[in-house]
Amino acid sequence: MKIGIAGLGLIGGSLALALRERHEVTGYDNDERARAAAKADGIRIATGLDELLPADAVLVATPIAAIVPALEQLATRSDGAVLLDTGSLKRAVADYAARAPAGARIVGGHPMAGTTSAGFSAADPSLFRGRAFLLVPTARSDDRAMAVAGAIAREVGATVTVCSAEVHDRAMARLVAGPLAAAAALAVAGAQAEPLLAAAGPGFRDSTRLADTPADLATELLFGIGADTAAAIGSIIEGLTQLRDAVERGDREYARSFLQAARSVRSELS
């Protein structure tokens, strides 16, 4: 297939590296440094977003705020190309697809992989191996578009799960935005451990890893699905309040039951 990739950061760069052996891959990024780094690594580079077309598929791996504008620019001349985004939120993509040109073919996508590092220098062709790749059908998805999106996801080593935009964003509030908020709050609270903060062990370091997310991306994730994020944070606060109250009243049995329930949920991830 002829595949274009818009955005050559961690996700787009990793997709380019993972797909280039089997496909004709061309990338583009607004940032000249990203283009130069990708070109130095052997990725064919376009001089503009429009030059990614014609193609069989264009993967939009830009920052969240730029996804819909990129889809708008591509959709008007996509000529049958499947447009697959890779952002963490899906309602805006679904809303745009509902009003997109009738001939556009748009699939929402979200590879559940990443690191707190950014840029093409962090790209890794094995980033998606063994991870879930969520696909979200839109008003402009047909069977062939879904098949192409699924094939791309599987070729980078991911497993495909299909869900609606509503289910996706509600889940991401609890699996991404909520943990991000909790990690940030835990990191801020950890400042009170000075002068021993630097001595923190892997428990604190692992629990606060998401606090290292770039501030612009973190803000987009928190506010992009505001109501769901607020609900997720509220659930976390409720759980912490229950634990705090149990500690204050010396209720070890309640705390033990709560922690066992948490451990049971965590065991499902293994």
Secondary structure, DSSP 4 states (H G I P E B T S, - for coil): -EEEEE--SHHHHHHHHHHTTTSEEEEE-SSHHHHHHHHHTT-EE-SSGGGG-S-SEEEE-S-HHHHHHHHHHHHTT-TT-EEEE--S--HHHHHHHHHS-TT-EEEEEEE----S--SGGG--TTTTTT-EEEEEE-TT--HHHHHHHHHHHHHTT-EEEE--HHHHHHHHIIIIIHHHHHHHHHHHHHGGGTTSGGG--HHHHHHTGGGGS-HHHHHHHHHHTHHHHHHHHHHHHHHHHHHHHHHHTT-HHHHHHHHHHHHHHHHTT-
